[in-house]
Amino acid sequence: MKVITANRLLNGDVVWLAENGSWVERITLAKVYDGKDAVAAALAEGLEAEKNQKVVGVYEMDVTVEEGVIVPVRLREKIRATGRPPTRNWASRPRRFPPETTMKGRAAPSMAAPAEERLRHVPLRRI
């Protein structure tokens, strides 16, 4: 099973081809195509919309339907459908270095210290 997706030309939003030929911003409203002929006809409709400068980057993407919900197969498409990468609880991860030290083992200045003292500990980069 496949759906047709693209980006709206005016604002870059991710859109999917719906039942009535319109472009919708939610994958749950997209029309699911099954079979090569149906997908080819829908892709031709999408390419026509691209030619008319409504959308850009039209392509087909694989989906599954689980309990009546359209679910993208590939990670890239999941990110496009949700608008963000899969979440992980990054706050619970241990820090690599204790907050009171820097990588060289020197004490880090507190944020209450004057700006000159805080900046003194910032290593300079070569350009």
CYANA upper distance limits for C-alpha pairs under 8 A (distance plus 0.5 A):
  1 MET  CA     32 VAL  CA      6.90
  1 MET  CA     33 TYR  CA      6.18
  1 MET  CA     34 ASP  CA      5.30
  1 MET  CA     35 GLY  CA      7.87
  1 MET  CA     62 ASP  CA      6.49
  1 MET  CA     63 VAL  CA      6.18
  1 MET  CA     64 THR  CA      6.88
  2 LYS  CA     32 VAL  CA      6.16
  2 LYS  CA     33 TYR  CA      5.70
  2 LYS  CA     34 ASP  CA      6.98
  2 LYS  CA     39 VAL  CA      7.56
  2 LYS  CA     60 GLU  CA      6.74
  2 LYS  CA     61 MET  CA      5.84
  2 LYS  CA     62 ASP  CA      5.09
  2 LYS  CA     63 VAL  CA      5.91
  2 LYS  CA     64 THR  CA      8.47
  3 VAL  CA     16 TRP  CA      7.63
  3 VAL  CA     17 LEU  CA      7.69
  3 VAL  CA     30 ALA  CA      7.29
  3 VAL  CA     31 LYS  CA      6.81
  3 VAL  CA     32 VAL  CA      5.59
  3 VAL  CA     33 TYR  CA      6.53
  3 VAL  CA     39 VAL  CA      8.34
  3 VAL  CA     60 GLU  CA      6.19
  3 VAL  CA     61 MET  CA      6.05
  3 VAL  CA     62 ASP  CA      7.24
  3 VAL  CA     63 VAL  CA      7.44
  4 ILE  CA     16 TRP  CA      6.19
  4 ILE  CA     17 LEU  CA      6.00
  4 ILE  CA     30 ALA  CA      8.48
  4 ILE  CA     42 ALA  CA      7.55
  4 ILE  CA     43 LEU  CA      7.05
  4 ILE  CA     46 GLY  CA      7.73
  4 ILE  CA     58 VAL  CA      7.46
  4 ILE  CA     59 TYR  CA      6.27
  4 ILE  CA     60 GLU  CA      5.01
  4 ILE  CA     61 MET  CA      6.81
  5 THR  CA     14 VAL  CA      7.76
  5 THR  CA     15 VAL  CA      6.22
  5 THR  CA     16 TRP  CA      4.88
  5 THR  CA     17 LEU  CA      6.83
  5 THR  CA     58 VAL  CA      6.22
  5 THR  CA     59 TYR  CA      6.17
  5 THR  CA     60 GLU  CA      6.68
  5 THR  CA     61 MET  CA      7.58
  6 ALA  CA     14 VAL  CA      6.48
  6 ALA  CA     15 VAL  CA      5.98
  6 ALA  CA     16 TRP  CA      6.90
  6 ALA  CA     55 VAL  CA      6.69
  6 ALA  CA     56 VAL  CA      6.33
  6 ALA  CA     57 GLY  CA      5.65
  6 ALA  CA     58 VAL  CA      4.90
  6 ALA  CA     59 TYR  CA      6.98
  7 ASN  CA     12 GLY  CA      5.69
  7 ASN  CA     13 ASP  CA      5.82
  7 ASN  CA     14 VAL  CA      5.04
  7 ASN  CA     15 VAL  CA      6.10
  7 ASN  CA     55 VAL  CA      5.97
  7 ASN  CA     56 VAL  CA      5.85
  7 ASN  CA     57 GLY  CA      6.80
  7 ASN  CA     58 VAL  CA      7.92
  8 ARG  CA     12 GLY  CA      5.42
  8 ARG  CA     13 ASP  CA      5.76
  8 ARG  CA     14 VAL  CA      6.92
  8 ARG  CA     15 VAL  CA      6.91
  8 ARG  CA     54 LYS  CA      6.78
  8 ARG  CA     55 VAL  CA      4.86
  8 ARG  CA     56 VAL  CA      6.82
  9 LEU  CA     13 ASP  CA      8.43
  9 LEU  CA     53 GLN  CA      7.21
  9 LEU  CA     54 LYS  CA      6.20
  9 LEU  CA     55 VAL  CA      5.20
  9 LEU  CA     56 VAL  CA      6.27
 10 LEU  CA     54 LYS  CA      8.11
 10 LEU  CA     55 VAL  CA      8.47
 13 ASP  CA     25 GLU  CA      7.80
 14 VAL  CA     25 GLU  CA      6.75
 14 VAL  CA     80 ARG  CA      7.24
 14 VAL  CA     81 ALA  CA      8.13
 15 VAL  CA     23 TRP  CA      6.18
 15 VAL  CA     24 VAL  CA      5.75
 15 VAL  CA     25 GLU  CA      5.11
 15 VAL  CA     26 ARG  CA      7.53
 15 VAL  CA     27 ILE  CA      8.17
 16 TRP  CA     23 TRP  CA      5.86
 16 TRP  CA     24 VAL  CA      5.82
 16 TRP  CA     25 GLU  CA      6.90
 16 TRP  CA     26 ARG  CA      7.65
 16 TRP  CA     27 ILE  CA      6.74
 16 TRP  CA     29 LEU  CA      8.41
 16 TRP  CA     30 ALA  CA      6.02
 17 LEU  CA     21 GLY  CA      6.56
 17 LEU  CA     22 SER  CA      6.47
 17 LEU  CA     23 TRP  CA      5.28
 17 LEU  CA     24 VAL  CA      6.93
 17 LEU  CA     30 ALA  CA      6.05
 17 LEU  CA     31 LYS  CA      6.88
 17 LEU  CA     46 GLY  CA      7.84
 18 ALA  CA     22 SER  CA      5.94
 18 ALA  CA     23 TRP  CA      6.36
 18 ALA  CA     24 VAL  CA      6.79
 18 ALA  CA     29 LEU  CA      6.70
 18 ALA  CA     30 ALA  CA      4.91
 18 ALA  CA     31 LYS  CA      5.38
 19 GLU  CA     30 ALA  CA      7.36
 19 GLU  CA     31 LYS  CA      5.76
 21 GLY  CA     45 GLU  CA      8.24
 24 VAL  CA     29 LEU  CA      7.18
 24 VAL  CA     30 ALA  CA      7.42
 25 GLU  CA     29 LEU  CA      8.50
 26 ARG  CA     30 ALA  CA      7.58
 26 ARG  CA     81 ALA  CA      7.80
 27 ILE  CA     70 ILE  CA      7.39
 27 ILE  CA     81 ALA  CA      6.77
 28 THR  CA     69 VAL  CA      7.11
 28 THR  CA     70 ILE  CA      6.41
 33 TYR  CA     38 ALA  CA      6.41
 33 TYR  CA     39 VAL  CA      6.13
 33 TYR  CA     42 ALA  CA      8.38
 34 ASP  CA     38 ALA  CA      6.86
 34 ASP  CA     39 VAL  CA      7.24
 35 GLY  CA     39 VAL  CA      6.76
 36 LYS  CA     40 ALA  CA      6.48
 37 ASP  CA     41 ALA  CA      6.67
 38 ALA  CA     42 ALA  CA      6.68
 39 VAL  CA     43 LEU  CA      6.46
 39 VAL  CA     60 GLU  CA      8.15
 40 ALA  CA     44 ALA  CA      6.61
 41 ALA  CA     45 GLU  CA      6.81
 42 ALA  CA     46 GLY  CA      6.71
 43 LEU  CA     47 LEU  CA      6.59
 43 LEU  CA     58 VAL  CA      7.99
 43 LEU  CA     59 TYR  CA      7.39
 43 LEU  CA     60 GLU  CA      7.44
 44 ALA  CA     48 GLU  CA      6.65
 45 GLU  CA     49 ALA  CA      6.94
 46 GLY  CA     50 GLU  CA      6.79
 46 GLY  CA     58 VAL  CA      6.62
 46 GLY  CA     59 TYR  CA      8.48
 47 LEU  CA     51 LYS  CA      6.61
 47 LEU  CA     58 VAL  CA      6.84
 48 GLU  CA     52 ASN  CA      6.77
 49 ALA  CA     53 GLN  CA      6.79
 49 ALA  CA     54 LYS  CA      5.99
 49 ALA  CA     55 VAL  CA      6.67
 50 GLU  CA     54 LYS  CA      6.18
 50 GLU  CA     55 VAL  CA      5.36
 50 GLU  CA     56 VAL  CA      5.87
 50 GLU  CA     57 GLY  CA      8.07
 50 GLU  CA     58 VAL  CA      7.57
 61 MET  CA     72 PRO  CA      8.10
 61 MET  CA     77 GLU  CA      8.08
 62 ASP  CA     72 PRO  CA      6.77
 62 ASP  CA     73 VAL  CA      6.31
 62 ASP  CA     74 ARG  CA      8.06
 63 VAL  CA     70 ILE  CA      6.96
 63 VAL  CA     71 VAL  CA      5.96
 63 VAL  CA     72 PRO  CA      4.83
 63 VAL  CA     73 VAL  CA      5.71
 64 THR  CA     70 ILE  CA      6.40
 64 THR  CA     71 VAL  CA      5.76
 64 THR  CA     72 PRO  CA      6.88
 64 THR  CA     73 VAL  CA      7.24
 65 VAL  CA     69 VAL  CA      5.79
 65 VAL  CA     70 ILE  CA      5.09
 65 VAL  CA     71 VAL  CA      6.44
 66 GLU  CA     70 ILE  CA      7.05
 66 GLU  CA     71 VAL  CA      7.38
 71 VAL  CA     78 LYS  CA      8.10
 72 PRO  CA     77 GLU  CA      6.21
 72 PRO  CA     78 LYS  CA      5.98
 72 PRO  CA     81 ALA  CA      8.15
 73 VAL  CA     77 GLU  CA      7.53
 73 VAL  CA     78 LYS  CA      7.74
 74 ARG  CA     78 LYS  CA      6.88
 75 LEU  CA     79 ILE  CA      6.74
 76 ARG  CA     80 ARG  CA      6.83
 77 GLU  CA     81 ALA  CA      6.51
 78 LYS  CA     82 THR  CA      6.68
 78 LYS  CA     85 PRO  CA      8.21
 79 ILE  CA     83 GLY  CA      5.99
 79 ILE  CA     84 ARG  CA      5.69
 79 ILE  CA     85 PRO  CA      5.54
 79 ILE  CA     86 PRO  CA      7.67
 80 ARG  CA     84 ARG  CA      7.67
 89 ASN  CA     93 ARG  CA      7.90
 95 ARG  CA     99 PRO  CA      8.41
 97 PHE  CA    101 THR  CA      7.54
 97 PHE  CA    102 THR  CA      7.80
 97 PHE  CA    103 MET  CA      7.67
 98 PRO  CA    102 THR  CA      8.41
 99 PRO  CA    108 ALA  CA      8.33
100 GLU  CA    107 ALA  CA      6.52
100 GLU  CA    108 ALA  CA      6.12
101 THR  CA    105 GLY  CA      6.00
101 THR  CA    106 ARG  CA      6.16
101 THR  CA    107 ALA  CA      5.25
101 THR  CA    108 ALA  CA      5.70
102 THR  CA    106 ARG  CA      6.13
102 THR  CA    107 ALA  CA      6.88
102 THR  CA    108 ALA  CA      6.27
108 ALA  CA    121 HIS  CA      8.06
109 PRO  CA    113 ALA  CA      7.04
109 PRO  CA    117 GLU  CA      7.66
109 PRO  CA    118 ARG  CA      6.14
109 PRO  CA    121 HIS  CA      8.16
110 SER  CA    118 ARG  CA      8.00
111 MET  CA    118 ARG  CA      7.89
113 ALA  CA    117 GLU  CA      6.87
113 ALA  CA    118 ARG  CA      7.03
114 PRO  CA    118 ARG  CA      7.01
115 ALA  CA    119 LEU  CA      6.53
116 GLU  CA    120 ARG  CA      6.63
117 GLU  CA    121 HIS  CA      7.64
118 ARG  CA    122 VAL  CA      7.75
